[in-house]
Amino acid sequence: MKLLIKIVIPCLLVAILSSWIYSEGDDGYFTYLRGKKQYVVVEGKGEPTIVFLTGKGRDCGDFKNVYDKLKKTNQIFAYDRAGLGQSEAFRGDRRVDTMAFELHELLVKEKIKPPYVLVGHALGTYIMRCYVNMYPKDVSGMILVDPSHEYEFKHGLEIRNDSDKIVFRDEFKSYLKLEGKYKAHKTESKQCFDFDTLGFSTNQRIVKDLKLPTDIPMTVMIARKIDADNDYVNKEMEYRIQYFENWKTINPNTKVVSSYKIGHFIQKEAPDMVIDEINEVIVKTKK
């Protein structure tokens, strides 16, 4: 009997600990980082691994229609950032450079080997830009899905008259109060909209000092279908497109595509369009 207990109890402990570290989610599994449960999806085989980064306050389901097809030809890695979706929150500010470091920790912990093609939406593109600066040898290509740019607020102020400047500032301040699906939505918003006197938020100050990669293919996808209706929308869009077009002077292997028919969530409205651009970048990485 004592021998049976000695055998059974360790086996039970192993089973319990295993389920504590890896528990099945909807498409992926749970792993632990810094003692907090994190949800990741790792599927498919084939290099390079495609890593998906969602926008502010969004879970990895935003890219499901994209990675469900791509997993047939490549390994894909998607995840819920800390505090979003099924992942538990970390303490502290949610700066984009911090989130880039956390992504690297997850990739290393889950033994996802580079090279990576990074695919990000909105705030996720800021995290990507931090990541490629921090770990340049790990990244072979980038697709930025409807990204914002670091001069967005500053330029918006510059083109408005005095009374409209006040309205513009108040509009962005209101974003700090917006409740999202997850608690971390407000936490992530803080560093996005805490503008200083020069017109830069914490995250914008971080990314504006980053260097663009010069030797990897990059595609920028811009949605030109806009819900806003004011006298400045067209000027802001022209500035935004020109901002990314200027990247070509730094990295000639940059492509900028746009569409008047698609809104901000390109990956949900036109997943095949995003898939085509990802596959094109992958082909370029192999040349």
VENHU-V762593 format. One record per pair of residues at least 4 apart in sequence whose ideal C-beta (glycine too) atoms are under 7 Angstrom apart, sorted by the first residue. I is the first residue (numbers start at 1). J is the second residue. D is the distance in Angstrom with one decimal. If there is no record, write none. Layout:
# VENHU-V762593
i = [I | I]
j = [J | J]
d = [D | D]
This chain:
# VENHU-V762593
i = [1 | 2 | 3 | 4 | 5 | 7 | 8 | 9 | 10 | 11 | 12 | 13 | 14 | 15 | 16 | 17 | 18 | 19 | 21 | 21 | 22 | 22 | 22 | 23 | 23 | 24 | 25 | 25 | 25 | 25 | 27 | 28 | 28 | 28 | 28 | 29 | 30 | 30 | 30 | 31 | 31 | 31 | 31 | 32 | 32 | 32 | 33 | 33 | 33 | 33 | 34 | 36 | 36 | 36 | 37 | 37 | 38 | 38 | 38 | 38 | 39 | 39 | 39 | 39 | 39 | 40 | 40 | 40 | 40 | 41 | 41 | 41 | 42 | 42 | 42 | 43 | 43 | 44 | 44 | 44 | 44 | 44 | 45 | 46 | 46 | 46 | 47 | 48 | 48 | 48 | 48 | 48 | 48 | 48 | 49 | 49 | 49 | 49 | 49 | 50 | 50 | 50 | 50 | 50 | 50 | 50 | 51 | 51 | 51 | 51 | 52 | 52 | 52 | 52 | 52 | 52 | 53 | 53 | 53 | 53 | 53 | 54 | 54 | 54 | 54 | 54 | 54 | 54 | 55 | 55 | 55 | 55 | 56 | 56 | 56 | 56 | 56 | 56 | 57 | 57 | 57 | 57 | 57 | 57 | 57 | 58 | 58 | 59 | 59 | 59 | 60 | 60 | 60 | 60 | 62 | 62 | 62 | 62 | 63 | 63 | 63 | 64 | 65 | 65 | 66 | 66 | 66 | 66 | 66 | 67 | 67 | 67 | 69 | 70 | 70 | 70 | 70 | 71 | 77 | 77 | 79 | 80 | 80 | 80 | 80 | 81 | 81 | 82 | 82 | 82 | 82 | 82 | 82 | 83 | 83 | 83 | 83 | 83 | 83 | 84 | 84 | 85 | 89 | 89 | 93 | 93 | 94 | 94 | 94 | 94 | 94 | 94 | 95 | 95 | 95 | 95 | 96 | 96 | 96 | 96 | 96 | 96 | 96 | 97 | 97 | 97 | 98 | 99 | 99 | 100 | 100 | 100 | 100 | 100 | 101 | 101 | 102 | 103 | 103 | 103 | 104 | 104 | 104 | 105 | 106 | 107 | 114 | 115 | 115 | 115 | 116 | 116 | 116 | 117 | 117 | 117 | 117 | 117 | 117 | 118 | 118 | 118 | 118 | 118 | 119 | 119 | 119 | 120 | 120 | 120 | 120 | 120 | 120 | 121 | 121 | 121 | 121 | 122 | 122 | 122 | 123 | 123 | 123 | 124 | 125 | 125 | 125 | 126 | 126 | 126 | 127 | 128 | 128 | 128 | 129 | 129 | 129 | 130 | 130 | 130 | 130 | 131 | 131 | 132 | 132 | 132 | 132 | 133 | 133 | 135 | 136 | 139 | 140 | 140 | 141 | 141 | 141 | 141 | 141 | 141 | 142 | 142 | 143 | 143 | 143 | 143 | 143 | 144 | 144 | 145 | 145 | 145 | 145 | 146 | 146 | 146 | 146 | 146 | 147 | 148 | 149 | 149 | 150 | 150 | 150 | 150 | 151 | 151 | 152 | 153 | 153 | 153 | 153 | 153 | 154 | 154 | 154 | 154 | 155 | 155 | 156 | 156 | 156 | 156 | 157 | 157 | 157 | 159 | 159 | 160 | 160 | 160 | 160 | 164 | 165 | 166 | 167 | 168 | 169 | 170 | 172 | 172 | 175 | 175 | 176 | 176 | 176 | 178 | 179 | 180 | 180 | 181 | 184 | 185 | 188 | 189 | 190 | 191 | 191 | 191 | 192 | 192 | 193 | 194 | 194 | 195 | 195 | 195 | 196 | 200 | 200 | 200 | 202 | 203 | 204 | 212 | 212 | 212 | 213 | 214 | 214 | 216 | 217 | 217 | 217 | 217 | 218 | 218 | 218 | 219 | 219 | 219 | 219 | 220 | 220 | 220 | 221 | 221 | 221 | 221 | 222 | 222 | 222 | 222 | 223 | 223 | 223 | 223 | 223 | 224 | 224 | 224 | 224 | 225 | 225 | 225 | 225 | 226 | 228 | 232 | 233 | 234 | 235 | 236 | 237 | 238 | 239 | 241 | 241 | 241 | 242 | 244 | 245 | 247 | 247 | 248 | 248 | 253 | 257 | 262 | 262 | 262 | 263 | 265 | 266 | 266 | 266 | 267 | 267 | 270 | 271 | 272 | 273 | 274 | 275 | 276 | 277 | 278 | 279 | 280 | 281 | 282]
j = [5 | 6 | 7 | 8 | 9 | 11 | 12 | 13 | 14 | 15 | 16 | 17 | 18 | 19 | 20 | 21 | 22 | 23 | 31 | 32 | 29 | 30 | 31 | 29 | 30 | 29 | 29 | 30 | 39 | 86 | 41 | 39 | 40 | 41 | 42 | 40 | 37 | 38 | 39 | 38 | 40 | 109 | 110 | 36 | 37 | 38 | 38 | 105 | 106 | 109 | 90 | 82 | 88 | 90 | 87 | 88 | 79 | 82 | 87 | 106 | 79 | 80 | 85 | 86 | 87 | 77 | 79 | 106 | 110 | 60 | 78 | 79 | 77 | 110 | 112 | 71 | 76 | 71 | 72 | 74 | 75 | 76 | 75 | 73 | 74 | 75 | 115 | 74 | 115 | 116 | 117 | 140 | 282 | 285 | 74 | 75 | 77 | 112 | 116 | 67 | 70 | 74 | 76 | 117 | 119 | 278 | 77 | 116 | 118 | 119 | 60 | 63 | 67 | 76 | 78 | 119 | 118 | 120 | 124 | 127 | 128 | 58 | 59 | 60 | 62 | 63 | 121 | 124 | 121 | 122 | 123 | 124 | 122 | 123 | 185 | 188 | 189 | 192 | 84 | 180 | 181 | 182 | 184 | 185 | 188 | 62 | 84 | 80 | 84 | 85 | 78 | 79 | 80 | 85 | 121 | 265 | 267 | 268 | 67 | 78 | 267 | 68 | 268 | 271 | 70 | 267 | 271 | 274 | 275 | 71 | 76 | 78 | 275 | 74 | 76 | 275 | 278 | 76 | 107 | 112 | 106 | 84 | 85 | 86 | 87 | 87 | 99 | 87 | 88 | 89 | 90 | 102 | 184 | 87 | 89 | 182 | 183 | 184 | 187 | 182 | 184 | 182 | 183 | 184 | 98 | 191 | 98 | 99 | 184 | 187 | 188 | 191 | 191 | 202 | 203 | 206 | 100 | 126 | 127 | 130 | 203 | 206 | 207 | 101 | 130 | 206 | 102 | 103 | 127 | 104 | 127 | 130 | 131 | 134 | 105 | 134 | 106 | 107 | 127 | 131 | 108 | 131 | 135 | 109 | 110 | 112 | 138 | 138 | 139 | 140 | 138 | 139 | 140 | 140 | 141 | 278 | 281 | 282 | 285 | 128 | 131 | 132 | 139 | 142 | 143 | 145 | 278 | 124 | 125 | 127 | 128 | 144 | 145 | 125 | 145 | 146 | 267 | 146 | 147 | 148 | 127 | 188 | 192 | 128 | 129 | 144 | 147 | 130 | 203 | 207 | 131 | 132 | 142 | 144 | 133 | 207 | 210 | 134 | 206 | 207 | 210 | 135 | 139 | 136 | 139 | 142 | 213 | 210 | 211 | 139 | 213 | 216 | 216 | 285 | 216 | 217 | 281 | 282 | 284 | 285 | 216 | 218 | 219 | 221 | 277 | 278 | 281 | 220 | 221 | 221 | 266 | 267 | 274 | 221 | 222 | 223 | 264 | 266 | 220 | 152 | 240 | 243 | 200 | 204 | 207 | 208 | 155 | 243 | 156 | 157 | 172 | 195 | 199 | 201 | 158 | 198 | 199 | 200 | 159 | 239 | 160 | 168 | 232 | 236 | 165 | 168 | 199 | 232 | 235 | 164 | 165 | 168 | 232 | 168 | 169 | 170 | 171 | 172 | 173 | 174 | 193 | 195 | 189 | 193 | 189 | 190 | 193 | 189 | 186 | 185 | 186 | 185 | 188 | 189 | 192 | 193 | 194 | 201 | 202 | 203 | 201 | 203 | 201 | 201 | 202 | 199 | 200 | 201 | 200 | 204 | 205 | 208 | 206 | 207 | 208 | 247 | 250 | 251 | 251 | 250 | 251 | 253 | 253 | 281 | 284 | 285 | 251 | 253 | 254 | 255 | 257 | 277 | 281 | 244 | 254 | 256 | 257 | 266 | 274 | 277 | 240 | 241 | 256 | 258 | 259 | 262 | 263 | 264 | 266 | 237 | 258 | 259 | 260 | 260 | 261 | 262 | 263 | 233 | 233 | 236 | 237 | 238 | 239 | 240 | 241 | 242 | 243 | 245 | 256 | 258 | 246 | 256 | 256 | 251 | 254 | 252 | 254 | 284 | 277 | 266 | 269 | 270 | 269 | 269 | 270 | 273 | 274 | 271 | 274 | 274 | 275 | 276 | 277 | 278 | 279 | 280 | 281 | 282 | 283 | 284 | 285 | 286]
d = [6.6 | 6.4 | 6.6 | 5.9 | 5.8 | 6.6 | 6.2 | 6.4 | 6.4 | 6.5 | 6.2 | 6.1 | 6.1 | 6.5 | 6.3 | 6.4 | 6.2 | 5.8 | 6.4 | 5.8 | 5.1 | 6.5 | 6.3 | 6.5 | 4.3 | 5.6 | 5.8 | 6.0 | 5.2 | 5.6 | 4.9 | 6.1 | 5.1 | 3.4 | 6.5 | 6.6 | 5.0 | 6.8 | 5.7 | 5.6 | 6.1 | 6.6 | 6.4 | 6.6 | 6.0 | 6.9 | 4.9 | 5.9 | 6.1 | 6.4 | 6.5 | 6.6 | 4.1 | 6.0 | 6.6 | 4.7 | 6.8 | 6.7 | 4.6 | 6.4 | 6.5 | 4.4 | 5.8 | 3.8 | 4.8 | 6.9 | 4.4 | 6.5 | 6.3 | 6.1 | 4.3 | 6.9 | 5.5 | 6.4 | 6.8 | 4.3 | 5.5 | 3.2 | 6.6 | 5.7 | 4.9 | 5.3 | 5.6 | 5.5 | 4.4 | 5.9 | 6.8 | 6.9 | 4.5 | 6.1 | 5.0 | 5.3 | 6.5 | 6.2 | 6.8 | 4.4 | 5.7 | 5.7 | 5.3 | 7.0 | 5.8 | 5.3 | 4.9 | 5.0 | 6.1 | 6.4 | 4.8 | 4.8 | 5.3 | 6.9 | 6.4 | 4.4 | 6.1 | 7.0 | 4.3 | 5.2 | 6.7 | 3.9 | 3.3 | 5.3 | 5.9 | 4.0 | 6.6 | 6.0 | 4.9 | 6.8 | 5.8 | 5.3 | 4.5 | 3.2 | 5.0 | 5.6 | 6.2 | 4.1 | 6.9 | 4.9 | 6.5 | 6.2 | 6.5 | 3.9 | 6.8 | 6.1 | 6.8 | 3.2 | 5.8 | 5.0 | 6.9 | 4.9 | 5.3 | 3.1 | 4.0 | 5.7 | 5.4 | 6.3 | 6.5 | 7.0 | 6.1 | 6.4 | 5.4 | 5.8 | 5.5 | 5.8 | 6.7 | 4.0 | 6.3 | 5.3 | 4.9 | 5.2 | 5.8 | 5.8 | 4.3 | 5.6 | 5.7 | 5.5 | 5.6 | 6.2 | 6.5 | 4.8 | 6.8 | 5.3 | 6.2 | 4.8 | 3.0 | 5.4 | 4.1 | 6.5 | 6.1 | 5.4 | 6.8 | 5.4 | 4.5 | 6.4 | 6.9 | 6.6 | 3.4 | 6.3 | 6.2 | 2.7 | 6.2 | 4.8 | 5.1 | 6.8 | 7.0 | 5.6 | 6.8 | 6.1 | 6.7 | 6.3 | 6.8 | 5.0 | 4.7 | 6.1 | 5.3 | 6.2 | 6.5 | 6.6 | 6.4 | 4.3 | 5.0 | 5.2 | 4.8 | 5.8 | 6.7 | 6.7 | 4.7 | 5.5 | 6.5 | 6.5 | 5.0 | 6.7 | 5.1 | 3.8 | 4.2 | 5.8 | 6.5 | 7.0 | 6.6 | 6.4 | 6.8 | 6.3 | 6.3 | 6.9 | 6.0 | 6.0 | 6.1 | 4.5 | 3.9 | 6.5 | 6.8 | 3.8 | 5.7 | 5.5 | 6.8 | 6.0 | 4.3 | 6.7 | 6.0 | 6.1 | 6.8 | 4.5 | 6.5 | 7.0 | 5.9 | 4.9 | 4.6 | 6.8 | 6.1 | 3.2 | 4.3 | 6.4 | 4.3 | 6.1 | 6.6 | 7.0 | 4.3 | 6.4 | 6.0 | 6.2 | 6.7 | 6.5 | 6.8 | 6.8 | 6.7 | 6.3 | 6.5 | 4.3 | 3.7 | 6.7 | 5.6 | 5.2 | 6.2 | 6.3 | 5.9 | 6.9 | 6.7 | 5.3 | 5.4 | 6.1 | 6.8 | 6.9 | 6.7 | 6.0 | 6.9 | 5.8 | 4.6 | 6.6 | 5.3 | 4.8 | 6.2 | 6.8 | 6.4 | 6.3 | 5.8 | 4.3 | 5.4 | 4.8 | 4.1 | 6.7 | 6.7 | 4.8 | 6.7 | 4.6 | 4.9 | 6.9 | 5.6 | 5.5 | 5.8 | 4.8 | 6.8 | 5.1 | 5.3 | 5.7 | 6.3 | 6.2 | 6.1 | 4.7 | 5.3 | 5.5 | 6.5 | 5.2 | 6.2 | 4.9 | 6.8 | 4.1 | 5.1 | 4.1 | 4.9 | 6.8 | 6.3 | 6.6 | 6.4 | 5.6 | 5.2 | 7.0 | 6.5 | 7.0 | 3.3 | 6.4 | 6.5 | 5.5 | 6.6 | 5.6 | 7.0 | 6.3 | 5.6 | 6.4 | 5.6 | 5.7 | 5.5 | 4.0 | 4.8 | 5.6 | 6.3 | 6.0 | 6.3 | 6.3 | 6.3 | 6.8 | 6.3 | 6.4 | 5.4 | 6.9 | 6.0 | 5.1 | 5.5 | 6.7 | 5.2 | 6.9 | 7.0 | 2.6 | 6.9 | 6.7 | 5.8 | 6.4 | 6.7 | 5.8 | 5.9 | 6.3 | 4.0 | 4.9 | 5.5 | 5.6 | 5.8 | 5.4 | 5.6 | 5.9 | 6.5 | 5.3 | 5.6 | 4.3 | 4.8 | 6.8 | 6.7 | 6.4 | 5.9 | 6.0 | 4.9 | 5.7 | 6.4 | 6.2 | 5.0 | 7.0 | 4.7 | 4.8 | 3.9 | 6.3 | 6.1 | 6.7 | 4.8 | 4.6 | 6.8 | 4.9 | 5.7 | 4.6 | 7.0 | 4.7 | 5.5 | 5.6 | 6.9 | 6.2 | 6.9 | 6.1 | 6.8 | 4.1 | 6.6 | 5.0 | 5.4 | 5.3 | 5.6 | 6.3 | 5.1 | 6.1 | 4.6 | 5.9 | 6.2 | 5.7 | 4.8 | 5.7 | 5.4 | 5.6 | 6.3 | 6.3 | 6.4 | 6.2 | 6.3 | 6.3 | 6.2 | 6.1 | 6.9 | 6.4 | 6.4 | 5.1 | 5.6 | 5.9 | 4.6 | 5.9 | 4.8 | 6.9 | 6.9 | 5.3 | 5.1 | 5.2 | 6.0 | 5.8 | 5.6 | 6.6 | 6.0 | 5.9 | 4.9 | 6.7 | 6.1 | 6.3 | 6.8 | 6.3 | 6.3 | 6.4 | 6.6 | 6.4 | 6.6 | 6.6 | 6.5 | 6.9]
